[in-house]
Amino acid sequence: MEPPANPGDSPVELELTVENVESALYQLYFDPDMEHKNVAQKWLTQAQGSAQAWQFCWALLDPDKLPEVQFFGASTLHTKISRHWSDLPADQHEGLRMQLLSHILHFSQGPKMVLTRLCVALAAMALNLIPQAWSQPVADMVRAFQPQKPDSEGGSGAEATQDPHAHCLTLLELLTVLPEEFQSSRLAQARRAQLREALAGEWAVVCPMLRQLLQSQDSSNKVKEKVLRCLSSWVGLDVPLGESHELVQDCFTALSNPELFDTAVETIVNVISQPDCQRYIDALVSLMPLVLGLHDQLKTAAQDGDMETSHGICRIAVAMGETHSRVLLEQVEHWQEYLALVNMILFCTGVPGHYPVSETTSSLTLTFWYTLQDDILSFEEEKQVVYLQVYRPVYFQLVDVLLHKSHYPSQDDYASWSSDDKEQFRIYRVDISDTLMYVYEMLGAELLSNLYDRLGRQLMDPQQSAVWQDTEALLFGFQSIAETIDVNYSDVIPGLIGLIPRINISNVMLADTMYIFIYCISTGLVKPELSVSSVSTLKRICRECRHDLGPYAQDILTVSQDVLVKEIHKSSQSMWLMQALGFLLSALPVEEILVRLHSLITPHVQQLDTLAQQEPNPKNKQSIIHILGMLSSLFTTLDINKQADSLEGASSPRPTVVVVLQQVFTLIQTILSKWLDDSEVVQAVCGVFDKSVRTLLHDFGPMVAQLSGMLGQIYIAFPQASALDLARQMVHIFAGEEQHISNIKSLTEVLTSATLGIFQQGPRDHPDIAESFMHLHAQILKRKPDLYLSDQLDVKALFYCGILSLKFPETPTVKAASLFFTELLPRCKDMPPLGDVLQRDGKLLIETILEAVGGGSPRSLTEHFSEVLLSLNRHCPALLSQWLKEALQTPGFPSAQVSTEQKHTFSQQLLREQTNKRRVKEIVKEFSLLCRGLQGSGY
């Protein structure tokens, strides 16, 4: 048929004729112009609402029309019956029903879409007439589709020439849409209840017919599939399971037919998922063996990788277990059957393969475990104990299964997965994590111990060949529980923290889980009783794994900062924590280091500022030392040198650390002005700069002048070893730099002058100052010996200080003095002031050493003296020979225990060795034992 001559005309003005309806349908289906389609659609909707639609719909159903036209006719009929029923006089009802039945019979061969719409129209009509005007709709429909005998006169029955198979399918279609139309209709509540009751009464006719068709050898797969769908449809009406469980049992036989498998699963799941089933306990119990009977088919399917079959059977088992868990738990005499079902579901949870790539079944089971646990825990205590006895072991197995299922595939396999598969797997792991967290409520501390023991065995036992996935899964399990439950009170946590550094981080998946886990554990920092274990672990992890911690840095910093500000830990743990954060910051991008460093130290600097303004008292002092110690600890590990060196052309982060120090500098001067005579505070101040200089190296340059001035003032006012140690660091780094040499020179002269004063008064009470002073001058001689050419440095006095320091009983002081002489002696040839002092006082040096070796100093110090002797023999052997001869001629020197011959032998042996340090030590040691009368006494 041709479309209208002028489709642009407004169809609203067109007359409601069959021709015009068809033209509009052509326009709707075949006109490419969207505007025309919309106009046609609007007009056709109005046409359906008109009174004439009762007539023209039949014309559209003519056998010669296009299927699209016939479909519109059938749809119009349904619209009129369902929405405009009251327009039709009652005396026309019977005629309409006969006409509808006749058309349905005619279309039983197809097209399918037209047949279904006609069936829906008849169902809508039945819903308008039941129960008053049409008391037995199902019986009448069944009768209408019975094959008629050739001599029958019944006009409404199926004609003999029609296909009985098609009729059977048509009847099943009609019976399937009837409950569906009821469910989708808009009905008043009272009318809905009346219809539901009437239809449920019809089930007595439908059920035996469906059983007969399902059991019949003659029924085709198509018919059986339609039977299954029909049962699913009626189940929605809450038809009593007690009257249909035999039909449901028949559905289980359909599972062995591959063509019917999916539909049978859908139907069985629909039936047993009806909560109303719980009223029919006997029927439920009778279905249990059938569900359990699928276990072998399930195992075979899982083994063969048949995902569809295992998925389907799993759905049935879960529907049974989840919908009726409480009812089935209460059937105590059937407890073994229900336990078998639970184990079958556990098998489904652990089905082989990786979700979602090689299995899709396991995720279906997770909500079952929540339901079962809730039901068990809802019983009163006495019953609960019994159920827990049976099901706790199952839940422990479940944990094993879930951890195994959370395993990543190998890195190569995982790399080949699509992004969608990866995302599904991520969500699946979140679901597993939630389940583990929930299960913890039932299993409690024993679950944590269980996981801890397994991780311990994996990491400690060399026999265990654990793959990285096993370790990752256990950490994932811990993390799942730790995320919402305060596990830090668990006694396994300290041990667990101790295991972490043993983990070999071999890939990014393991690393990710480990760091999320570490973050969960780092919340243990807030427990004082866990401080040692959690802080030391965090420090170790931040040191060894800092380059992988980027994504979690902010979280760790936040928790740590909170802990530090609240002063939860003892001082030493706070220092460790700052060192951990130094490592952590070191590995971040440059621009991040600065921002985070600033936010980390600001609260502490503000507190220091407040303390600096207050009058000194013991409490203030401890707080000041604590904060300065934390800053020192941070700078100890904030190793940004490597990073800065690798950033060619990029701005170095180190000068910015100097800016931070410059801001703190004035504050520290204020503190010093009040605490200058307190060695602990001065030591803490020097500690901050000492660590900063070591960390920043040459970038500390802008502060050399300020710090040199301050150090000189500190030392003149109150000499302390810590100031000398800091000066030594500055000499080490800056003495070779032209722009800093005058500051370094002035500082060393001020410090030397003040220390010589201490030596003149008698240094015996200050071994630490003597030690640090010797180290400082050893460093000057090593880095910048030119400083000794200054008129301001009294070289003779320094040489004499060295000799006095050799006489101290404290090992560190003697060691430092020995180092001073081993640095000084090689420079005597080239530097006249040093050469002169050696010529003049070298004999005194030898006498001091011989006296010490001969018994004047502890025996443990002889190896340090031997180094000075070796250096003398290397750099001035003739002088050494002369001094030894003169010194050893004195009777009874260095000891009455040694003979002239033994002294001569000692001199000869010593003078022969100019390179072999070990041999010189042996010679000096042997002579020392002789002098002390100990040789041959077992020493």
C-alpha positions, 0 to 999 in steps of 0.5 A: 500500500502507498503512503499518503500522497502528502505525508506533511499533512497533519494526520490529526485532520485525517479520517480514521479509516483502515487505509489511513491507519496503514499509511501512518504505520508505513510512515512510522516504520519506513519513512527516514524522516524523524519528524514524519515518524513522530507525527505518525506515532502521535496520530496512531496513539490517538487512533488507538484511543478512538471508538472506531479502533474496536472495528479497524483493529480486526481489518488490520489482522487480515492474513494479507497484511504485513506483520507490522500492521497485524502487530499494531492491530493486535496491540490496539485490541489489547489497549482497548480491552485493558484501558477502554473495557467499559466502552464495550457493551456486555452483550458483545463480550462473548462475540469478542471472546470467540473472535479472539480465540479464532484469531489466536488459533489462526496465528498459532503458526505465527508470526510469533509477535502477533500471536503473543499480543493476541494472547495478552489481549485474551488474558486482559479480557479474562482479567476483566471477566473473572470470576463473575462473567468467566468462572473457569477461564483456564478450563475453557482455554484448554478445551478450546485448544483440544484437537477436534474429531473430523465429525465434530460440529464445535466451531470454537474448537481447534480444527482437525487440519490444524497442527496439534503441536502448534496448538499446544504451544499456543495454549502454553503461551496463553497460560504463560501470559495470563499471570504475567498480565495480572502482575503488570496490570494496574488494579485496585487492591481489593480487585487484585486480591480477588483475582489472585485468589481466582487464578490460584484456584485455576492452578489445580487445572494447570498443574496436572496438565504441565506435569503430563506434558513434561513427562510425556515422551511425545512432547518436543523440547519446545513444548517442554521449554514452554511448560517450564516458562509457564510454571515460572509465570504461575509461581509468581502468583504464590501458588502452593508449593505443596501442590506442585512439588512433584511438578518441580521434581520433574523440572530437575529431570530437565536439567540433564537435557542441554537444550532445556538446562538454562530454562529449567534452572531459571524455573527451579530457582524461581520456584524455590526462591519464593519466600512463601515456600517456607510454609511447605516444609515437607515439600522443601525437604523432599526437594533437598535430595534432588538439589544434593543429587546435582553435586556430581554433575556440578563437580564434572562441569567444574572439572571440564570448565563448563561454566554455564552448567556449574553456574546454573547448578550453583544458582539452584543450591544458593536459592535453596540455601539462602531463601530457606536457611533458617527453616532448614536449620530448624529441621534438626532431624535433617541437619546432615542434609543441610550441612551437605548443601552448605558444603555444596555451596562451599564447593561453588565458592571455591570452584576452580578457575579465576573469576571472571575469566574462567569462572563466574560462579563463586560470586553468586555464593557470597551473600549466602554466607552472610545469611547463614551466619545471621541465622545462626547468630539469631538463635538463643544462646543454647541453640547457637552453641550447637550450631556453631559447633557444626558450622564454625569449621565450615567458616574456617574452610570458607576463609581458606577458600576465599583467600585462595579465590582472591589470588591474582593470576600470574603476572603474564596472565593478568597482563593479558586480561581486559580492563573490564575483567580487571575491574570485575576482579577488583570488585569481586575482591572487595566483596570477598574482603567484606565477607571476610570482615563479616566472618570475623564476627563469628570466628573472632581472634582465632581467625587472626591467629590462624592467618598469622600462623599461616603467614609465619609458616610461609615466611619463616619455613625454608621448606615452604615454597610459597608463591607471592600470591599466597603472601598477598592473599594473607595480607589481603585477609588481614587488611580486610579485617583490620579495615573496620575492626580495631585489631590493634588490641590483638596479640598477634599484631606485634608478631605480624608487624615483625614478619613484614620486613621478611616479605620479598616484594616481587611485584606491584600487586603484592606491593599494593596490598602490602602498603594498604595493609601497612596503612591499616597497621600504621593505625597501630601507632596510636596505641602506646602499648604497640609503639615499639613494634609498630614504629620500628616496623614502619621505619624499616618499611619506609627505609626499604620500600620507600620508592613504592610507598608514594600512593600511601605517603599521605595516609602514613604522614597523616596518622604519624603527624596525629600521633606526634602532635598528641605525644602518644609515644615515648621520646625514642619512638617519636625519633624513630617515627621522624626517621621513618618519615624522613625516609618516606619523604626522601622518595617523593617527587621534589615538589611534594617533599617541600609541601609535606615537609612544611606541613610536617614540621610547622606544628612542632616549630610553633610549639618550639616558638611558644616554649622559647618565649617562656622562662626556663624550667625543667618541663620546658627543657624536656619539651625543647629537647624533644622537639629539637631531637625530632627535627634532628631525626627527620634530617638524619634520614631525609636523604634528598641528595641522590634525588637532587643529583639525578634531577638535571636542570631541575631546582634542587629541593635542598635549598628549600630545606635551608629556608626551613632551617633559616626560619628556625634559626632565630628561634634557636638563638632565642632558646640558646640565649636562655639555655646556654649553660645547659649542655643537653639543650646545646647538644640538642641544638647542635644535633639539629645542625649537625644532621642538617649539614650531613644531609644538605652537604654543600647546599647548607652554604647559605647558613655557614656564616650564621652558624659559625658565628653562633657556634663561636658564641656558644663555645666561648660562653660555655664550652661543649663537645657537641659544638666542636663536633658540629664545627668538625662537620663544617670543616669537613664540608666547607673548608675547601670552598673559597667563599666559606674559608674565612668563616671556617678559619675564624670559627676554628681559631675561636674554638681552639683559643677557648679549648687551649684555655681549658687545657691550661686549667687542666682538662682531666674533667673534660675527656669529651671536649679533649676527644672532640677537639682532637677530632676537629684538628685531625679533620682540619689537618686532613681537609685544610692543613693551610690553617696551621700556617696562621699566626692565630693557631699556636701549633706548639700548644696544639702538639702539647694538647695532643700529648696530654690527650694521649694520657687519658684513660678513656679509649675514645679520647686516646683514639682521637689523639692518635688520629690527630698525630697520624694526620699531623706527622705526614705534613711535618716535611712540607709545613715548617711550623709543624716540622719545627714543633716535631723536632723540638717536642718529638722526643716528648711524644715518644716518651709519652707513648712508651710510658703508656705502653709500658703500663701507664695506660690500659692495655686495650689502648696499645693498638692506637699507640702502635699507629702513631709509632708506625706513622713516626717510622714512616715519616721521620725514621731517623728521628724516631731511631734517635728518640727511641735510643735516648728514651730507652737508655733510662734505667727502669723506663718504661718499666723495671720488668724489661731488660736492656736487651729486650728494649733493644730488640723492641727498637730494632723490630719496630724500626724495621716495619714501615708498612705492616700495620698488623706486625707493628701492633703485634710488636707493641703488644708483645712489648707491653706484656713484657713491661707489665710482667704478663708475657707467658701468663696466658694473655 
